[in-house]
Amino acid sequence: MQLTANAHGVYPIAPTPFLDDGAVDHDSMARLVDFYLGIGAAGITVLGQLGEAPKLEADESVAVARSMIRRAPAMPVVVGVSAPGFAAMRVLAREVMDAGAAGVMIAPPHTLRTDDQIVAYYCQAVEAIGADVPFVVQDYPLTFSVQMSPGVIRRIVGELPSCVMLKHEDWPGLDKISTLRGYERDGSMRHIAILCGNGGLFLDYELERGADGANTGYAFPDMLCDVVRLAAAGQREAAHDLFDVHLPLLRYEQQPGVGLAVRKYVLMRRGLLASAAQRKPAALLSAAARGEVEHLLARLAAHDPRARLAPA
C-alpha cells in the first residue's frame, strides 16, 4: 500500500509512548493503533514533530515504525524521516518502506531561506531516498522557520512526481490552501492531497477551503474524524458545532512547548497511554496546569460524552 495524491480523512500523528523509565511502551502503542482503527482514521503518521523522533535512537525509530505497521497492516502508515543529513534519512526511509510504510514525511531544515534552496533541498532528498518513495512535504514555518510560498510548493510538486501530499501547518494559512487549489483548477499544478496540522486548530475552515482532512495529533482525534465526515456529508453547522465545543481544550493543547505534555496527559486519562512520560528534555505539566486540563475536560464532557472520564 503506497500513499497517493488522493489521500483524505484523518491521519493522526501518533505520539511515541514511553514508560516512566524512558523505555518505549509497545503495549500502549498497540492500544493507540487499535484506537485509531476503531475511530475510522484513514491512516497514521509516526515519528512526526510531536512523536519525539529526535529523542529516539536509530534502531528505536525503526522498531516504532515497524510496530505500528504490523499492528495496522490494512492502514497506510506514514513515517517521518527528517534528519540533519541525507545519509540518515536514506537509511530510515528504506528501512520503513521495506517494512511496509506507505510513504515518508520530510520537513525542511531551518537553514533554508530562498525558494531555490527549498526546491533544491527536496530534489536532493528525493535523490537520496529514491524517486519510488511517496513523500509528504511538511510546511510548518512556525517551528522550522522556513517560509514556503504557494509558488514554491507548486515548483516542488511539478519537479518531483513522488510528492503526493502537503502537510499544511502555515498560520495564517487559509488563503494558501485556496491558492493551491486554484493552481489545480487553472491546470498549473497537478492535484496533491492537503492534510492540515496545528492540532486541528483551523480544521473547520481549512476543509471549506479545499483541504482533504487532518494530519495532526489532538488528544481527541475521534472528534477530528467526525468533523471531517460531517463536512464531507454537507452537514456544515453540525461540523462547526462539534468543533466549537472542543476548541477551548484544543487551544490549550496547542501551547508551544507544553502542548505534547497536555496531549499525553489526556491520552493517558483516556486509557490509551499507560504513562504521560516524555523523554528528556521535556516540558512537564504543573499541578495548576493539570487542574486546568481537568476543568476543560469537565466542561467538554457536558457536550461530548467522550470527555466523561473517571476521576483522576
C-alpha positions in Angstrom: 0.0 0.0 0.0 1.5 3.3 -1.1 0.4 6.8 -0.2 -1.2 8.6 -3.2 -2.3 12.1 -4.0 -5.9 11.0 -3.4 -5.3 10.5 0.3 -8.0 12.0 2.5 -9.5 11.8 6.0 -7.6 11.9 9.3 -4.1 10.7 9.7 -3.4 11.1 13.5 0.1 12.0 14.4 0.9 9.2 16.9 2.9 10.1 20.0 5.6 7.8 20.9 4.5 6.2 24.2 7.2 5.8 26.9 7.2 4.2 30.3 8.2 6.2 33.3 11.7 4.9 33.0 12.0 6.2 29.4 11.6 2.9 27.6 9.4 2.7 24.6 6.0 1.4 25.6 4.9 -1.1 22.9 1.7 -2.1 24.8 0.4 1.5 24.7 1.5 1.8 21.1 -0.8 -1.2 20.3 -3.7 0.4 22.1 -3.2 3.6 20.2 -3.2 1.9 16.8 -6.3 -0.1 17.7 -8.0 3.1 18.8 -7.1 4.8 15.5 -8.5 1.9 13.6 -11.7 1.9 15.7 -12.4 5.6 15.1 -12.2 5.4 11.4 -8.8 7.1 10.9 -7.7 6.9 7.3 -4.0 6.4 8.2 -1.4 7.1 10.8 1.8 9.2 10.9 4.6 8.2 13.2 7.8 9.8 14.2 6.4 13.3 13.5 7.3 16.6 15.1 5.4 15.6 18.3 6.4 11.9 18.1 9.7 12.8 19.9 11.6 11.4 17.0 14.8 13.2 17.7 14.9 11.6 21.2 14.9 8.1 19.7 18.0 6.0 18.7 18.0 4.9 15.1 17.1 1.3 15.9 14.3 2.5 18.1 12.8 4.7 15.3 12.7 1.6 13.0 11.2 -0.5 15.8 8.5 2.0 16.5 7.6 2.3 12.8 7.6 -1.5 12.3 5.4 -2.0 15.4 2.8 0.4 14.1 2.8 -1.0 10.6 2.4 -4.6 11.9 -0.5 -3.6 14.1 -2.3 -1.9 11.2 -1.5 -3.9 8.0 -4.5 -2.5 6.2 -3.9 1.1 7.1 -1.4 3.4 5.4 1.4 4.4 7.8 3.5 7.5 7.0 6.8 7.8 8.8 8.7 11.0 9.5 12.3 10.6 8.2 13.5 14.2 8.6 17.2 14.2 9.6 20.1 16.6 9.6 21.8 14.7 6.8 20.6 12.6 3.8 22.5 9.5 4.9 20.4 9.0 8.0 17.3 10.0 6.1 18.0 7.4 3.3 18.6 4.6 5.8 15.5 5.2 7.8 13.3 5.7 4.7 14.5 2.5 3.1 14.1 0.6 6.3 10.5 1.7 6.9 9.5 1.3 3.3 10.8 -2.2 3.3 8.8 -2.8 6.4 5.6 -1.7 4.7 5.3 2.0 5.2 3.0 3.9 2.8 5.3 6.9 2.5 7.5 9.3 4.3 7.3 12.8 5.6 10.1 15.3 5.2 10.4 18.6 7.0 12.8 21.3 5.7 15.9 22.2 7.7 15.8 25.7 9.3 18.8 26.8 7.2 16.8 27.2 4.0 15.9 30.8 3.1 15.2 31.1 -0.6 12.7 29.4 -2.9 15.6 27.9 -4.9 17.2 26.5 -1.8 13.9 24.9 -0.7 13.3 23.3 -4.1 16.9 22.1 -4.3 16.6 20.5 -0.9 13.6 18.4 -1.8 15.2 17.4 -5.1 18.3 16.2 -3.2 16.1 14.4 -0.6 14.3 12.5 -3.3 17.6 11.6 -4.9 18.7 10.2 -1.5 15.6 8.2 -0.6 14.6 7.2 -4.1 12.0 8.5 -6.6 9.9 5.5 -5.9 9.1 6.6 -2.3 6.0 8.7 -2.0 6.6 11.7 0.3 4.8 14.4 2.2 6.1 18.0 2.4 5.7 19.3 5.9 5.1 23.1 5.7 5.4 24.3 9.4 7.1 27.7 9.4 6.2 28.4 13.0 8.6 25.6 14.0 11.0 25.3 11.1 11.3 29.0 10.2 11.1 28.1 6.5 8.6 30.1 4.5 7.1 28.1 1.6 5.1 30.2 -0.7 2.3 28.6 -2.8 4.6 29.1 -5.7 7.5 27.1 -4.3 5.1 24.3 -3.3 3.9 24.3 -6.9 7.5 24.0 -8.1 8.2 21.0 -5.8 5.0 19.3 -6.9 5.9 20.0 -10.6 9.5 18.8 -10.4 9.0 15.8 -8.1 6.3 13.3 -9.1 6.8 11.4 -5.8 5.4 14.4 -3.9 1.9 13.3 -3.1 0.8 15.3 -0.1 1.3 18.6 1.7 1.1 18.7 5.5 -0.2 22.2 5.7 0.7 23.9 9.0 1.2 27.5 8.0 -0.5 30.1 10.2 -2.4 32.1 8.9 -2.8 29.6 6.0 -6.3 29.5 4.8 -5.6 31.6 1.7 -2.6 29.4 0.9 -5.0 26.4 0.6 -7.2 28.4 -1.7 -4.3 29.5 -3.9 -3.0 25.9 -4.2 -6.5 24.6 -5.2 -6.7 27.5 -7.6 -3.4 26.3 -9.3 -5.1 22.9 -9.7 -8.2 24.5 -11.3 -6.2 26.5 -13.8 -4.0 23.5 -14.7 -0.7 24.9 -13.4 -0.3 22.2 -10.7 -1.4 18.6 -10.5 -3.6 17.5 -7.6 -2.0 16.6 -4.3 -3.6 15.7 -1.0 -3.6 18.6 1.5 -3.9 17.4 5.1 -3.7 20.0 7.9 -1.9 20.2 11.2 -1.6 22.7 14.0 -3.6 20.4 16.3 -6.6 20.9 14.0 -6.9 24.5 15.3 -8.3 25.7 12.0 -9.7 22.5 10.6 -13.3 23.7 10.3 -12.5 26.3 7.7 -9.5 24.5 6.2 -11.9 21.8 5.0 -14.1 24.5 3.4 -11.0 26.0 1.6 -10.3 22.6 0.0 -8.2 20.6 2.5 -8.7 16.8 2.4 -8.5 16.2 6.1 -6.2 16.4 9.1 -2.7 15.1 9.8 -2.3 16.1 13.4 -2.3 14.9 17.0 -5.1 16.4 19.1 -6.0 14.2 22.1 -9.5 13.6 20.6 -8.6 12.5 17.1 -12.1 10.9 17.0 -13.6 14.4 17.0 -11.4 15.3 14.1 -12.7 12.2 12.2 -16.3 13.2 13.0 -15.8 16.8 11.8 -14.2 15.6 8.5 -17.1 13.1 8.0 -19.8 15.7 8.8 -18.1 18.3 6.5 -17.9 15.7 3.6 -21.6 14.9 4.1 -22.5 18.6 3.7 -23.5 19.0 7.4 -21.7 22.3 7.8 -23.3 23.5 11.0 -23.1 20.2 12.8 -19.4 20.0 11.9 -18.8 23.5 13.3 -20.9 22.8 16.4 -18.8 19.7 17.3 -15.6 21.5 16.5 -16.5 24.5 18.6 -17.1 22.6 21.8 -13.6 21.1 21.6 -11.9 24.4 20.8 -11.0 25.5 24.4 -9.2 22.2 25.0 -7.7 22.2 21.5 -6.4 25.7 22.0 -4.9 24.8 25.4 -3.1 21.8 23.9 -1.7 24.0 21.1 0.6 26.0 23.5 4.2 25.8 22.3 6.4 23.7 24.5 3.8 22.3 26.8 1.4 21.0 24.2 2.7 17.5 24.0 2.6 17.2 27.8 -1.1 18.1 27.6 -1.8 15.7 24.8 -0.1 12.8 26.5 -1.8 13.6 29.8 -5.2 13.5 28.2 -4.4 10.3 26.2 -3.4 8.7 29.5 -6.6 9.9 31.1 -8.5 8.3 28.2 -6.8 5.0 29.0 -4.7 4.9 25.8 -1.3 5.5 27.3 0.0 3.9 30.5 2.1 6.9 31.2 2.2 10.6 30.1 6.0 10.4 30.2 8.2 12.1 27.7 11.9 11.6 27.1 14.1 14.5 28.3 14.3 17.3 27.5 10.7 17.6 28.2 8.2 20.2 29.4 6.2 18.9 32.3 2.7 19.8 33.5 2.5 21.7 36.7 -0.2 20.8 39.3 -2.0 24.0 38.2 -1.9 23.1 34.5 -3.3 19.6 35.3 -6.1 21.2 37.2 -6.9 23.5 34.2 -6.9 20.5 31.9 -9.3 18.6 34.2 -11.5 21.7 34.2 -11.5 21.8 30.4 -12.3 18.1 30.2 -15.2 18.5 32.7 -16.6 21.4 30.6 -16.2 19.4 27.4 -18.0 16.4 28.9 -21.1 18.5 29.2 -21.3 18.5 25.4 -19.3 15.4 24.3 -19.6 12.2 26.3 -16.1 11.0 25.2 -14.7 13.5 27.7 -16.5 11.9 30.6 -13.5 10.3 32.2 -13.1 8.5 35.6 -11.8 10.8 38.3 -8.0 11.4 38.1 
